[in-house]
Amino acid sequence: MKDQLNLSDPIYLDYNATTPIDPQVADAMEPFLRQKFGNPSSGHVYGVKTKIAVNKARKQLAELINCEPENLIFTSGGTESNNYAIRGFAFANRARGNHIITSVVEHPAVINVCKYLEVHGFQVTYLPVDRFGTVDTDHVLEAVKEETILISIMHANNEVGTIQRIKQIAETAHKNEIILHCDAAQSLGKIAVDINELGVDLLSIAGHKLYAPKGVGALYVKPGIELEKFMIGGNQENDKRAGTENVLEIVGLGKAAEIAKENLQQEMKKNTELRDLLQAELQKAFPDAKLNGHPTQRLPNTLNISFKDVDEFAILEIFSEVAASAGAACHSDTVSISPVLEAMQVSLEYARGTIRFSVGRFTKKSDILTTLKIVKGILKK
């Protein structure tokens, strides 16, 4: 990572927020920034070249999640994919029912869509989580009503890394003839994501969590599922999403998916080792530090840890040298705790001293050792 940043820049341990563009991805994109500029809808040679590139990227992404290429719709990112999946399905199927089930720890791109739907006549059940951030599959079943048409549960939590029991939730959904949507923005490329293994009907993807650019994503739609159109205009994306394709970034997403598939096991191993080193040394130095998230069923790259009675000034001092994410935000004389930590009932004395470290492809062991030195030095002052 330091090869791509100035040496004076902070160490980057915030891969769950966004990833840098992989150099191989940038190289794949470069011709489409300069020479290959054609519109994929054009019938001449310029359009044919870009149409072939879009189809190749769709195939590369399909191979990563084990689906047919034609079942993928390219979008502008995870937020649009979640909107299209939830709003699109709800409005297209409201004659069947108006009840949706989700959880309190979903990304705002899911929570706020559900709140929007409540204003438009839908009922939403927000399931609680346990102290590890896990949704109880029994609670999913208990929440099912005759009017339930959709369940939306994320694959892995962006803040604490907890991996949900999507396969079991899918079984409950399908036994009751309910569609399951899964936000996989945070899990894709970090752990295996196979739509057949998971049993999902709709799956959201965000490119910038996968070493592709910001502004591109995708939505997997199982054959037979009807969605109300999200973008109206031309017949691009098999008449599912209007608008000239973002060829440059779609090519980048395809290449990123190819790299992720080739290197998944290797990166999982490396990231787990780096995360565990960081966790072990921090807990050794600060015995009362608290791990947030499931101890084993979490993303291999994610460490969300709380330090007791640490104030925002110490956190900000750490962030001047290590780029990571905080679990609480301070506004004048009040402290706003992350809704995820609040749902997990993390106390204020711990929540305000929470840091999420997330490692990635370009993290080195030396970055972890330097981070440990920085954190220990600041928190022990």
N, C-alpha and C positions, 0 to 999 in steps of 0.2 A: 504493500500500500504506500509506503514512504517513497517508492519509486515514482508514484503518480502525484504525490503531494510535496509541498515545500517542507524542508526539514524543520522549519519553525512551526509548522502546523501541529495541532494536538494529535495524539494517537487516536485513530478512528475505531471506536468500539460501539457503533450504533447501526449495525447492519440491519436491524429490524425496522429502523426508520426508513432507510434507503440504502441501496448498494451502489458502489461506483460502477460505471460501465466497464465490462471486461474488455481489455484491448482487442481480443479476437472478435468480440461483438462489434466494436468500433470499426475494425478492418472490414468486416462483412458489410457494414452499412455504408462505408465511404463511397463506393461506386454509385450508390443511389442518391447520394448528396450532390454528385457532380455530373456524371455522364448519363446514368440510367434514370431519367426524369419522367418517362412516359406515364400516361394515365392508363391504368390496367383495363379500363373500359374501351380504350381505343383499339381498333382492329389492325392497325399498322404495326411495323416492327418495334417501334418504341413502346407501344402499349403491351405487345406480346411479351417483351422482356420483363416488364414489371409484373405482369400477370403471372408469369412462370415463377417469379421470385416470391410473390404472395402465396401461391399454392405450395411452394417448397416450405415456406415458414409454417404454414398451417399443418403440413405433414410432420415437420420437426416437433411442433408443440403437441400434436396428437400422439406421437410416439412416446413423449414424456409421461402423459397421463393415461395412455392405453385406450384411446378412443378413435373413432373414424374421423378423418380430417373434416368431412362435411358437417360434422356436429359441433364445430367450433365457430364462434362469431368473434371477430376482432373488435375490440372496443378501445376507448381512450384510457382505460385503466381499471383498477379494482373497484373504485367508487361507481363508475358507470355499469360495470358488470353486476354489482350488487343491486343497483337501482333497476336495471333491466330485468334481472331475475325475479326480484320480489314484487316490484310494481307491475312489471309486465305480466307475471303469472296471476297476481291478485286481480287485476282489472279484466284479464281475459277469461277468468274462471269464477267471477263473483256470483254467477248464477248457481254454482255448486255449493257455495258457502262463503262465509266472510270472516273466518277465524284463522289466525296465524299464531304459531308458537315460535318463540325465539328465546334467547337468554340475556341476562343482565350484563354479561361481559363481552357482548359483541362489539365490533368496531362501529363508530358513529355512522358509517356508510350503510349499516344494517339497522341499528337502533333508530336513527332519525328517519329512515324510510318507513319503518313500522309506525313511528309516531305520526308521520304524514298520512299514512293509510287510516289511522284511527280517526283523523279529522274527516276522512271520506267514507265513513260508515263501516270500517272494519274493526273487529275486536282482536286484540293482541294479548297473549299471555307471555310475560317475561319471567322465565324460569330462574330460580336462584342457583348459586353454586356453593360447593363446600369450601373448606379452608384451603384446598389446593387449587381452586378455580375450576373444578370439574362439575359438569352437569350430570345429575343423577338420572340414569335412563328410566328409572321408575317414575320420576317426576314428569318426564316426557309423556309417558303413557297416561298418567293421571290427568294431564292437561288436555288430552284429546277429547274433542266434542264431535258431535254429528256434523257441525258446520266447519270443522277444521279442514283446510285445503292445502296448507303449506307449513312446513317446519324449516327454520333457517338457523343452523348452528355452525359456528366456525370450526375449521379443522384444528387449528392451533392458535392459542391466544398470543397476540402481538406483544403484550406487556410481560407476562410471566412465562410464556412458552408452553403452558399446559396443553396437551393433546387430548381432544375429546374422543369419546367412544362412538365415532360416526357410524361404524358398521352396525352396531347394536341399535342406534337411533334409526338408521335406515330400515332395519327389520321391523321396528315398531311402526314406522311411517307407512311402509308398504302393506303391512297386515291390515292397516286401517284405510288403505287406498288414499294415502296422503303423499304429496310430493315433498322431497327433501332437497333443499338448497344448502350448499356448503361454501363458505368463504375460505378459499385455500390460498389467499394472497401470502400469508406468512409461512405456510408449510412447504409450498412448492419449491423444489430445489434444495431443501434442507432435510426432508425425509421423503420416503416413497409416497407418491400420490397416484393411486390407480383407481379410476372411476368404477371399475368392475369390482375390485376388492372392497371399496368403501360402500358401494351400492347407492351412490348419489344420483340425482336426476338433473341437478343444475350445479355448476361449479365455477366459482369466480377466480380469476387469475390477474395478478398485477405484475407488469414487466419490471418495474423499478425495484422490486424485491428480489429479482432474479438475475441481476447484473445486466439487464437491458435498460433502455432509456425510460425516463418518466414520460407519461402521456400515451402509453400503449398497454393493452391488456387483452383479455379474452374471456368469453363465457362459453362453457360447455353446456349444450342443451340436448338432453336425451331425446331420441326420435319419438315423435308423437305428442310431445309437450307443446301446448300452444301459449305463446306470449303475445301480449299486445305490443305493437311496434313502438320502439323507444325513439327512433329517429325516422322521420317520414320524408320521402324524397324519391331518389332513384332506387334501383333494384340491386344495389351492391350487397355483398355477403349473403348470397342466395335469397335476396329480397327480405332479409331480416333486419339489416341496419343500413340506412341510406347514408350516402356521403362517400366522396372519393377516398379510397383507402390510403391510410398513412403508411405508404410503402416503405419509406426509410426505416421507421421504427418497427414495423411488422417484421422486416428482415432481421432487425436486431433481436427481437423477441424470439424468432425462430432459432437463430444461432445460439442465443442464451439457453434455450431449451435443450438444444443438442449437446452443449457443453455440460449442462446439469445432469443429463441422463448418463453421459460417459463417466462423470466424476463423482456421482452421488455417494457411493460407499466410501470412497477415499476422503471426501470432504466431511462426511458425517463423523468418521473416525478422528480426523484432525481437529475438527471443531469441538468435539466432545472432550478430547484431551486438553485443549486450551481452556475451555470453560471450566473443567473440573480442577485444573491447576489453579485458576483464579479463585474459584470458590473455596478450595481447601485452604489456601494460604490466607485468604481473608477471614475465614472462620477460625483459623488458628490464631491469627493476630487479634481478632475481636470475637471472643467466645459467645457473647450475647447477640451477635448478628443473627438475623432471621432470614432463612430462605423463603421466598414467595414462589408459589407454583408447585406442581407435583415433583417430588424428588427424583422420580425415574421416568414418568410418562410426560416428558416435555421435550421441546426442541433441543437438539444437541448443541446449539450455538448460544443458548439464552441463559443468562444468570440475572435474576431479579433478587436483590438482596437489600435488607433493611438494617440500618445501624441505629441503635437506640439513642434517643436524645441528641441527635445530630441536627443542627439547624441549617437553614437554606444557604447561609453564607459559606459554610464548609463545603456544601455540595457545589456551589458556584465556583469556589476556588479549585475544586477537583476538575470541574468542567473546563477550566481555562487551559488545562493540560491534557485532558482525556475527554474526547467527544463521546458522551453517553447520554442516557435519558433519565429524567427525574420522575419520581412517583408522586410528587406533590408540587403544587405551584403556590407561591405566596403572593397575595394581593393586599397591599397596605398592612393591616393588622390581622388578616385572616389567612388561613391555610386551606387550600382546595386540594383534597385528596383525590387521586385517580379513582374513577368509578369502579374499576376492576379491583383495586386494593380494598375499597370500601365494601364491595360485594363479598370479598373474602374475609371481611371483618378484621383487617389489619389495624391495630390501634394507632392513634395519632402519634404517640411517642416513637413508634417505629416508622409509620408511613411517611412522615416528613423527612426522614433520613434514608429514603429508598432510592437506589440507583439500579437501572437496568443496563447491564453490559451485554452486548450481542456481538460475537466475533463472526468472522467470515473468511472468504477465499484468500484475502490478502493479509490477514492477521498473522503475525509471526510470534514465536515464543518470546522473543526479546521485547515485543510490545506488551505482553502480559507481565513480564518481569518488571519493566519500567512502570507500568500501571500500578503494580503492587507497591512499589517504592513510593510513588506519588500519593496513593490513597492512604497508606500507613503513615506517611509523614504528616499529612494534613490532619487526619482524624485523631492522631495521637498528640497533636499540639494542645 
